[in-house]
Amino acid sequence: MFHSESVIHFVLDPTRSAQVPIAELSASQGGIVICDRYSGYRKLARILGTILLAFCWAHQRRDFIELANAHPELSEWALSWVERIGELYLLNDARLAVRADPVQWAARDDGLRQEVAQMASQREAERANPALKAPARKVLQSMQKHWSGLTVFVDHPEVPMDNNVAERDHRTPVVARKNFYGSGSPWSGALAATMFSLLMTMRLWGINPRTWLTAYLDACAANGRQPPADLSVFLPWAMDADLLAQRRRAAMDPADPIDSS
């Protein structure tokens, strides 16, 4: 699943290979990809050369929580890191809250950078401790390995610290799959992915998916059961401001099953 500022796109593929994101992003001019630590994304960045990976702090945080659950004797140590990551979120939120104020921004940005530097120093000091137990060392080594991606948000404040938005996007298809037991063939799975992409993109733009789909199908019927020649009136990023506002004003029925928010 790929979530940009303007589009949510689901891709059905039999593998999780790096070729999936490469195919999706190969025509792009580059940018920042917020993702988990799956090795396929690192291959994507190497091959395209124009992609900067921003790794997810929620996944890093989960490592410490899972360590605390699996090794109670290390729980106090692991949860202290969880608290420190929480403090990093708070410092970043405080920084973002004053982006329009250069003076306050400078002070809070400096505070965030100091905390990031102190975390890196603590990580290396603990890794150098021969008494550190192997499970804890493994988590810190992973943090060190992914540190450049974990700290992309520092120099790029527009980048979230985690990919939770994308994780939440998965919820609708997953809940749907549990209700209709998935797709019975590749073509129906591809159709489901296409429909989830369309409907969730409309929801991203604040457009009623039901009224949008009704208007599109009516246009297809009027065009002899063929897609309309002019798609600009159906693509939110291509609509003029008046039409987009009209689409957004369409009232959503609270009982509409398409809207799962």
KOLLOGU-792865 format. One record per residue: residue in one letter; x, y, z of N, C-alpha, C, O in turn. Coordinates in pm, whole numbers, padded with zeros to 5 digits, always signed. Layout:
N
AXYZXYZXYZXYZ...
This chain:
261
M+00084-00118+00000+00000+00000+00000+00088+00123+00000+00180+00134+00081F+00060+00217-00090+00137+00340-00106+00045+00459-00079-00060+00472-00143H+00084+00543+00013+00004+00659+00051+00086+00785+00027+00187+00808+00094S+00043+00867-00070+00109+00994-00095+00015+01105-00049-00089+01078+00012E+00051+01229-00077-00036+01340-00038-00168+01337-00114-00269+01387-00065S-00168+01280-00233-00288+01287-00317-00353+01153-00348-00467+01150-00392V-00281+01042-00327-00332+00911-00371-00301+00804-00266-00196+00804-00203I-00396+00714-00250-00374+00590-00176-00385+00476-00277-00489+00460-00340H-00279+00398-00293-00276+00297-00399-00241+00161-00340-00136+00142-00280F-00333+00067-00360-00310-00071-00317-00262-00154-00436-00316-00143-00546V-00162-00236-00412-00105-00320-00517-00114-00465-00473-00073-00500-00362L-00169-00551-00558-00175-00694-00530-00059-00762-00601-00045-00749-00723D+00024-00833-00527+00139-00899-00585+00166-01027-00507+00149-01029-00385P+00208-01134-00574+00231-01261-00503+00355-01260-00414+00374-01353-00335T+00439-01157-00424+00560-01154-00343+00571-01020-00270+00498-00926-00298R+00666-01016-00175+00700-00890-00108+00836-00841-00156+00904-00769-00083S+00875-00877-00275+01008-00843-00324+01022-00693-00346+00923-00620-00355A+01147-00649-00356+01175-00508-00380+01120-00461-00514+01103-00341-00535Q+01093-00554-00604+01042-00515-00735+00905-00448-00726+00868-00372-00816V+00831-00475-00620+00698-00413-00606+00711-00262-00585+00654-00186-00663P+00783-00215-00482+00799-00069-00471+00881-00008-00582+00861+00108-00617I+00975-00084-00639+01053-00031-00751+00961-00002-00870+00971+00104-00932A+00873-00096-00900+00780-00076-01011+00686+00042-00983+00652+00117-01074E+00646+00057-00858+00554+00164-00822+00620+00302-00834+00556+00398-00875L+00747+00311-00798+00812+00442-00784+00919+00470-00890+00983+00575-00885S+00939+00379-00984+01050+00394-01079+01036+00518-01166+01137+00573-01211A+00915+00563-01191+00896+00681-01275+00899+00811-01196+00890+00920-01254S+00913+00801-01065+00913+00922-00984+01048+00993-00995+01147+00934-01037Q+01049+01119-00956+01172+01198-00961+01246+01192-00826+01340+01267-00803G+01202+01103-00740+01267+01089-00610+01184+01150-00500+01076+01205-00524G+01234+01138-00379+01162+01191-00265+01193+01109-00142+01290+01033-00139I+01110+01125-00041+01128+01056+00086+01020+00950+00101+00901+00979+00084V+01060+00828+00131+00967+00718+00153+00970+00683+00302+01074+00645+00355I+00856+00695+00367+00843+00659+00508+00800+00513+00513+00696+00477+00457C+00878+00429+00578+00855+00285+00567+00907+00212+00690+00970+00271+00778D+00878+00082+00695+00938-00001+00798+01078-00043+00751+01129+00011+00652R+01138-00136+00820+01279-00166+00795+01300-00286+00704+01409-00344+00701Y+01198-00323+00630+01207-00434+00535+01320-00408+00435+01331-00298+00381S+01402-00508+00412+01523-00490+00331+01492-00449+00187+01576-00388+00121G+01373-00481+00138+01336-00444+00002+01339-00294-00021+01367-00248-00131Y+01311-00217+00084+01313-00072+00069+01455-00020+00053+01479+00078-00019R+01549-00084+00120+01689-00043+00104+01736-00071-00039+01811+00007-00097K+01690-00184-00095+01724-00213-00235+01660-00109-00327+01722-00066-00424L+01537-00070-00296+01470+00035-00373+01554+00162-00375+01574+00221-00480A+01604+00203-00259+01683+00326-00250+01814+00313-00328+01858+00408-00392R+01876+00195-00321+02002+00175-00394+01982+00181-00544+02060+00244-00615I+01878+00116-00592+01857+00107-00737+01811+00239-00797+01861+00281-00901L+01715+00304-00732+01664+00429-00788+01760+00545-00764+01772+00634-00849G+01827+00545-00651+01927+00648-00624+01871+00784-00589+01948+00873-00551T+01741+00803-00600+01681+00934-00571+01585+00927-00454+01512+01022-00427I+01584+00814-00385+01491+00791-00275+01566+00798-00142+01671+00736-00126L+01510+00873-00048+01562+00879+00088+01464+00805+00178+01345+00836+00179L+01513+00708+00253+01427+00628+00339+01418+00691+00478+01519+00725+00538A+01296+00706+00526+01271+00752+00662+01209+00635+00738+01094+00598+00712F+01283+00578+00830+01235+00460+00901+01142+00499+01016+01145+00611+01067C+01059+00404+01054+00947+00428+01145+00988+00409+01291+01040+00304+01329W+00965+00512+01372+00996+00504+01515+00899+00412+01589+00935+00356+01693A+00778+00394+01537+00684+00303+01603+00737+00160+01599+00720+00085+01694H+00802+00123+01488+00861-00011+01479+00980-00023+01574+01000-00127+01637Q+01060+00083+01582+01173+00079+01675+01124+00068+01819+01180-00008+01899R+01021+00142+01851+00962+00136+01985+00911-00005+02015+00926-00055+02127R+00850-00067+01915+00797-00202+01932+00906-00302+01967+00883-00396+02043D+01026-00281+01913+01138-00370+01946+01163-00373+02096+01185-00479+02154F+01161-00255+02159+01186-00249+02303+01071-00309+02383+01094-00374+02485I+00948-00289+02337+00833-00347+02408+00837-00499+02399+00813-00568+02498E+00866-00552+02281+00875-00697+02265+00989-00754+02347+00978-00864+02401L+01099-00680+02358+01211-00724+02441+01169-00730+02587+01203-00824+02658A+01095-00628+02633+01049-00626+02772+00956-00743+02801+00961-00801+02910N+00872-00778+02705+00779-00890+02726+00850-01024+02724+00816-01115+02801A+00950-01037+02637+01019-01165+02623+01126-01186+02730+01160-01300+02763H+01180-01077+02785+01288-01087+02884+01256-00996+03002+01304-00883+03008P+01176-01044+03097+01135-00960+03210+01252-00897+03285+01241-00788+03339E+01364-00966+03287+01480-00911+03358+01536-00786+03288+01612-00711+03348L+01497-00765+03161+01542-00647+03087+01430-00544+03069+01447-00444+03000S+01316-00569+03133+01200-00484+03108+01223-00340+03154+01183-00246+03085E+01286-00322+03268+01308-00185+03317+01397-00109+03220+01371+00007+03188W+01502-00173+03173+01591-00110+03077+01518-00080+02946+01530+00030+02893A+01443-00178+02894+01374-00160+02767+01268-00050+02776+01255+00031+02685L+01193-00048+02887+01086+00052+02899+01142+00192+02921+01075+00291+02891S+01265+00202+02972+01326+00335+02982+01351+00392+02843+01340+00512+02821W+01385+00304+02748+01401+00347+02610+01266+00382+02548+01257+00476+02469V+01163+00308+02583+01028+00341+02533+00989+00481+02579+00935+00559+02500E+01017+00513+02705+00986+00647+02755+01067+00754+02683+01018+00863+02656R+01191+00721+02652+01276+00818+02584+01225+00843+02442+01228+00957+02394I+01178+00740+02376+01120+00759+02242+00994+00843+02251+00969+00927+02165G+00913+00820+02357+00795+00903+02377+00830+01049+02395+00760+01137+02345E+00938+01075+02467+00983+01213+02485+01026+01274+02352+01006+01393+02330L+01085+01194+02265+01125+01243+02133+01002+01287+02052+01005+01389+01984Y+00895+01208+02060+00770+01246+01994+00720+01380+02048+00679+01467+01971L+00722+01396+02180+00673+01520+02242+00755+01640+02197+00700+01746+02167L+00887+01623+02193+00973+01733+02150+00948+01770+02004+00948+01888+01969N+00925+01670+01920+00898+01699+01780+00762+01767+01764+00749+01861+01686D+00661+01719+01837+00529+01783+01831+00537+01929+01876+00476+02017+01816A+00615+01954+01983+00630+02091+02031+00699+02178+01927+00665+02296+01912R+00795+02121+01857+00865+02194+01752+00769+02228+01638+00765+02341+01591L+00691+02130+01595+00600+02152+01483+00491+02253+01515+00439+02320+01426A+00456+02264+01644+00350+02356+01684+00389+02502+01665+00301+02588+01666V+00519+02532+01649+00563+02672+01637+00638+02695+01506+00728+02780+01501R+00604+02623+01403+00675+02638+01275+00665+02780+01220+00754+02825+01147A+00558+02850+01254+00540+02986+01202+00616+03090+01283+00619+03207+01244D+00676+03051+01392+00749+03145+01479+00897+03111+01476+00940+03016+01542P+00978+03185+01401+01120+03151+01384+01197+03144+01515+01285+03059+01530V+01165+03231+01610+01239+03233+01736+01210+03108+01818+01302+03039+01863Q+01083+03078+01837+01047+02958+01913+01090+02832+01839+01134+02735+01900W+01077+02836+01707+01119+02719+01629+01266+02688+01653+01303+02573+01676A+01350+02789+01647+01493+02768+01664+01525+02705+01799+01608+02616+01808A+01457+02752+01903+01483+02700+02037+01438+02555+02049+01510+02471+02103R+01320+02526+02000+01266+02390+02014+01336+02293+01919+01354+02175+01952D+01375+02342+01803+01451+02258+01710+01585+02221+01772+01630+02107+01761D+01649+02316+01838+01776+02288+01903+01758+02186+02015+01842+02097+02033G+01649+02198+02091+01623+02101+02197+01603+01961+02144+01650+01863+02202L+01532+01950+02032+01511+01820+01970+01644+01760+01923+01671+01642+01946R+01726+01841+01858+01853+01791+01808+01945+01747+01922+02019+01650+01908Q+01941+01818+02032+02021+01777+02147+01975+01641+02199+02057+01556+02234E+01843+01621+02204+01791+01493+02253+01830+01380+02159+01865+01271+02205V+01825+01403+02028+01865+01301+01932+02012+01266+01951+02049+01148+01949A+02096+01367+01969+02238+01342+01989+02264+01265+02119+02349+01176+02122Q+02191+01299+02224+02208+01230+02352+02162+01084+02343+02222+00996+02404M+02055+01060+02266+02010+00922+02246+02117+00841+02174+02143+00726+02210A+02178+00900+02072+02283+00830+01998+02402+00802+02090+02462+00694+02082S+02437+00897+02175+02549+00877+02268+02519+00766+02367+02604+00683+02396Q+02396+00766+02420+02357+00661+02514+02358+00525+02447+02402+00426+02505R+02308+00520+02324+02306+00394+02251+02447+00337+02235+02469+00219+02259E+02541+00422+02195+02677+00374+02174+02746+00338+02305+02824+00243+02310A+02717+00413+02411+02776+00380+02540+02727+00245+02590+02804+00167+02646E+02601+00217+02570+02545+00090+02615+02592-00025+02526+02616-00135+02575R+02607+00001+02398+02659-00104+02309+02803-00140+02346+02845-00254+02327A+02876-00044+02398+03016-00068+02435+03031-00137+02570+03141-00177+02608N+02921-00151+02642+02924-00214+02775+02929-00366+02758+02833-00424+02708P+03036-00431+02799+03045-00577+02782+02942-00654+02864+02916-00771+02836A+02885-00590+02964+02786-00657+03049+02645-00655+02988+02553-00720+03038L+02629-00580+02879+02497-00572+02817+02457-00707+02761+02535-00770+02689K+02338-00752+02792+02293-00884+02749+02262-00885+02599+02225-00783+02541A+02279-01002+02539+02270-01016+02394+02137-00966+02335+02140-00898+02233P+02020-00998+02395+01894-00949+02336+01886-00797+02332+01834-00739+02236A+01938-00733+02438+01938-00586+02440+02036-00531+02338+02006-00432+02270R+02151-00593+02326+02250-00548+02229+02194-00557+02087+02220-00470+02003K+02118-00663+02060+02062-00681+01927+01967-00566+01891+01968-00517+01778V+01887-00523+01987+01794-00413+01961+01871-00284+01935+01836-00208+01844L+01974-00257+02013+02053-00137+01994+02130-00140+01863+02148-00037+01798Q+02176-00258+01824+02246-00269+01695+02151-00238+01579+02190-00175+01481S+02027-00284+01591+01929-00252+01488+01904-00102+01484+01894-00043+01376M+01894-00040+01600+01873+00105+01605+01990+00178+01539+01969+00272+01462Q+02112+00134+01568+02229+00197+01509+02231+00180+01357+02265+00272+01284K+02195+00061+01312+02194+00031+01169+02097+00121+01093+02124+00159+00979H+01985+00154+01156+01880+00229+01088+01877+00376+01130+01784+00448+01097W+01979+00420+01203+01975+00553+01265+01960+00665+01163+01884+00759+01186S+02029+00657+01051+02020+00766+00952+01877+00779+00900+01830+00890+00874G+01806+00665+00884+01668+00671+00840+01573+00713+00952+01473+00779+00926L+01604+00675+01075+01520+00713+01189+01524+00863+01215+01430+00918+01272T+01631+00928+01175+01647+01070+01207+01624+01162+01087+01657+01280+01093V+01568+01110+00979+01536+01195+00863+01443+01308+00904+01455+01419+00853F+01350+01281+00995+01252+01381+01035+01316+01506+01097+01255+01613+01098V+01437+01493+01148+01502+01607+01214+01528+01719+01114+01494+01834+01140D+01587+01685+01000+01615+01786+00897+01498+01807+00803+01498+01903+00725H+01400+01719+00809+01281+01730+00723+01157+01728+00811+01092+01623+00822P+01123+01838+00872+01012+01840+00968+00877+01805+00907+00783+01773+00980E+00867+01809+00774+00741+01770+00711+00720+01618+00713+00611+01570+00683V+00825+01545+00749+00819+01398+00749+00774+01348+00887+00836+01382+00987P+00668+01268+00893+00626+01211+01022+00733+01117+01078+00817+01065+01004M+00728+01095+01209+00824+01006+01273+00792+00859+01253+00876+00773+01282D+00674+00828+01203+00637+00688+01183+00548+00676+01060+00506+00776+01001N+00521+00552+01022+00434+00529+00906+00296+00481+00951+00234+00398+00884N+00249+00532+01064+00120+00489+01118+00003+00523+01026-00098+00453+01026V+00017+00630+00948-00090+00663+00852-00111+00548+00755-00224+00509+00729A-00002+00494+00703-00013+00381+00610-00063+00257+00681-00141+00181+00624E-00020+00237+00804-00067+00120+00879-00219+00128+00899-00288+00027+00888R-00269+00248+00927-00414+00263+00944-00488+00243+00812-00600+00192+00811D-00425+00282+00701-00489+00261+00570-00517+00114+00545-00613+00079+00477H-00433+00028+00600-00451-00116+00579-00575-00170+00651-00628-00275+00616R-00620-00095+00750-00725-00150+00837-00853-00181+00759-00913-00286+00778T-00895-00088+00671-01021-00110+00597-01016-00237+00513-01108-00319+00524P-00914-00259+00429-00910-00384+00352-00899-00509+00441-00956-00613+00409V-00826-00499+00550-00810-00616+00638-00943-00652+00702-00980-00769+00706V-01016-00551+00753-01147-00578+00812-01242-00633+00706-01319-00725+00732A-01237-00575+00586-01323-00624+00478-01291-00769+00445-01382-00850+00428R-01163-00802+00437-01122-00939+00404-01175-01038+00507-01215-01149+00473K-01175-00997+00634-01226-01085+00739-01375-01107+00724-01428-01209+00768N-01444-01011+00660-01589-01023+00643-01627-01099+00517-01722-01177+00518F-01553-01078+00407-01590-01149+00284-01492-01260+00248-01497-01316+00138Y-01401-01293+00343-01310-01408+00328-01214-01394+00210-01173-01494+00152G-01180-01271+00176-01080-01251+00072-01136-01272-00068-01256-01291-00086S-01048-01267-00165-01086-01282-00306-01056-01424-00351-00956-01483-00311G-01143-01477-00435-01130-01616-00476-01040-01640-00596-01015-01755-00632S-00991-01533-00658-00906-01548-00775-00819-01424-00789-00851-01319-00733P-00710-01433-00865-00623-01315-00882-00695-01195-00942-00673-01082-00900W-00783-01219-01041-00849-01105-01105-00941-01034-01007-00951-00911-01009S-01009-01110-00921-01099-01046-00826-01019-00974-00717-01063-00871-00665G-00902-01029-00682-00816-00961-00587-00765-00829-00644-00759-00728-00573A-00728-00830-00772-00682-00708-00838-00793-00604-00844-00769-00485-00826L-00917-00652-00869-01031-00560-00872-01053-00500-00733-01080-00380-00720A-01041-00582-00629-01057-00531-00493-00952-00425-00463-00983-00322-00404A-00826-00452-00503-00720-00354-00479-00749-00223-00552-00725-00115-00497T-00799-00232-00674-00833-00112-00750-00944-00033-00682-00936+00089-00671M-01047-00105-00637-01160-00036-00574-01119+00027-00441-01161+00138-00410F-01038-00044-00362-00990+00016-00237-00907+00141-00268-00916+00240-00196S-00827+00135-00374-00747+00252-00411-00836+00370-00446-00813+00482-00399L-00939+00347-00527-01029+00454-00568-01105+00513-00450-01107+00634-00429L-01169+00425-00373-01258+00473-00267-01181+00540-00154-01227+00640-00099M-01065+00486-00119-00989+00547-00010-00920+00675-00056-00896+00764+00026T-00887+00686-00185-00834+00812-00235-00940+00921-00228-00910+01035-00193M-01064+00885-00261-01173+00984-00249-01189+01028-00104-01208+01146-00076R-01182+00933-00014-01195+00967+00128-01079+01055+00174-01097+01143+00258L-00960+01031+00119-00844+01114+00150-00870+01259+00113-00826+01350+00183W-00942+01281+00004-00973+01416-00043-01100+01473+00019-01139+01586-00013G-01164+01398+00107-01286+01446+00170-01407+01437+00080-01504+01510+00099I-01402+01349-00019-01512+01330-00115-01590+01205-00077-01531+01103-00043N-01722+01214-00085-01807+01100-00058-01781+00991-00162-01811+01012-00280P-01725+00876-00124-01696+00771-00224-01820+00723-00298-01814+00693-00417R-01933+00715-00228-02055+00665-00294-02103+00761-00402-02134+00718-00513T-02109+00890-00370-02159+00984-00471-02059+00997-00586-02099+01014-00701W-01930+00989-00555-01830+00995-00662-01844+00876-00756-01843+00893-00878L-01856+00755-00700-01866+00635-00782-01995+00637-00862-01996+00595-00978T-02104+00684-00804-02231+00694-00877-02218+00788-00996-02264+00757-01106A-02154+00902-00973-02136+00998-01083-02050+00939-01194-02077+00958-01312Y-01944+00866-01154-01855+00808-01256-01927+00700-01337-01916+00697-01459L-02000+00613-01271-02071+00507-01342-02182+00563-01431-02208+00511-01539D-02248+00670-01385-02348+00736-01470-02282+00791-01596-02339+00782-01705A-02162+00848-01581-02092+00902-01697-02051+00790-01793-02054+00808-01914C-02013+00675-01738-01979+00560-01823-02102+00512-01900-02093+00481-02019A-02218+00506-01833-02340+00462-01899-02379+00558-02011-02423+00515-02118A-02363+00688-01984-02399+00788-02086-02302+00786-02204-02333+00836-02311N-02184+00727-02183-02084+00721-02289-02080+00583-02354-01975+00538-02399G-02195+00517-02358-02203+00387-02424-02128+00278-02350-02068+00190-02412R-02131+00284-02217-02064+00185-02130-01911+00186-02148-01844+00084-02133Q-01860+00303-02180-01716+00323-02191-01673+00433-02094-01753+00520-02061P-01548+00430-02047-01502+00538-01959-01515+00673-02030-01490+00681-02150P-01553+00778-01958-01565+00910-02021-01429+00958-02072-01325+00928-02014A-01433+01033-02182-01308+01080-02242-01236+01179-02152-01113+01180-02147D-01311+01262-02081-01252+01363-01995-01259+01315-01850-01365+01317-01787L-01144+01272-01798-01140+01222-01660-01110+01330-01558-01112+01304-01438S-01081+01451-01604-01040+01556-01512-01150+01589-01411-01121+01634-01300V-01275+01566-01448-01384+01598-01356-01400+01490-01249-01481+01505-01158F-01322+01381-01260-01330+01274-01161-01201+01259-01080-01198+01187-00979L-01094+01325-01123-00968+01317-01050-00956+01438-00958-00949+01550-01006P-00955+01417-00827-00958+01531-00734-00849+01633-00760-00873+01753-00748W-00728+01588-00795-00617+01681-00817-00629+01756-00949-00555+01851-00974A-00722+01712-01036-00742+01779-01164-00870+01861-01168-00891+01939-01261M-00957+01845-01067-01084+01918-01063-01058+02066-01039-00961+02104-00973D-01147+02151-01096-01138+02292-01059-01192+02309-00917-01259+02220-00864A-01162+02422-00857-01192+02443-00715-01342+02432-00685-01381+02378-00582D-01426+02483-00777-01570+02480-00753-01622+02338-00752-01703+02301-00666L-01577+02256-00848-01624+02118-00855-01575+02039-00734-01650+01960-00677L-01450+02061-00695-01397+01991-00579-01477+02027-00454-01509+01940-00373A-01509+02155-00438-01590+02197-00323-01728+02134-00328-01781+02095-00224Q-01786+02124-00448-01917+02061-00463-01912+01915-00423-02000+01865-00353R-01808+01844-00469-01794+01703-00434-01779+01685-00283-01831+01590-00225R-01707+01779-00221-01684+01767-00077-01809+01800+00004-01823+01756+00117R-01899+01879-00055-02020+01915+00018-02122+01804+00019-02216+01806+00099A-02106+01705-00068-02202+01595-00075-02212+01527+00061-02112+01480+00115A-02331+01523+00115-02350+01470+00250-02323+01320+00253-02366+01247+00163M-02254+01275+00355-02227+01133+00372-02331+01073+00467-02347+01120+00580D-02400+00973+00421-02494+00900+00506-02417+00830+00616-02328+00751+00585P-02446+00855+00745-02372+00789+00853-02375+00638+00844-02287+00570+00897A-02478+00584+00777-02489+00439+00768-02426+00384+00642-02433+00264+00615D-02363+00472+00564-02301+00428+00438-02192+00326+00465-02094+00358+00532P-02206+00201+00415-02108+00097+00445-01973+00120+00379-01874+00058+00419I-01965+00208+00279-01837+00232+00214-01745+00312+00305-01623+00295+00304D-01806+00400+00386-01726+00484+00474-01707+00412+00607-01802+00400+00685S-01588+00364+00633-01562+00286+00756-01494+00370+00862-01445+00315+00962S-01489+00504+00843-01421+00587+00941-01502+00596+01069-01460+00662+01164
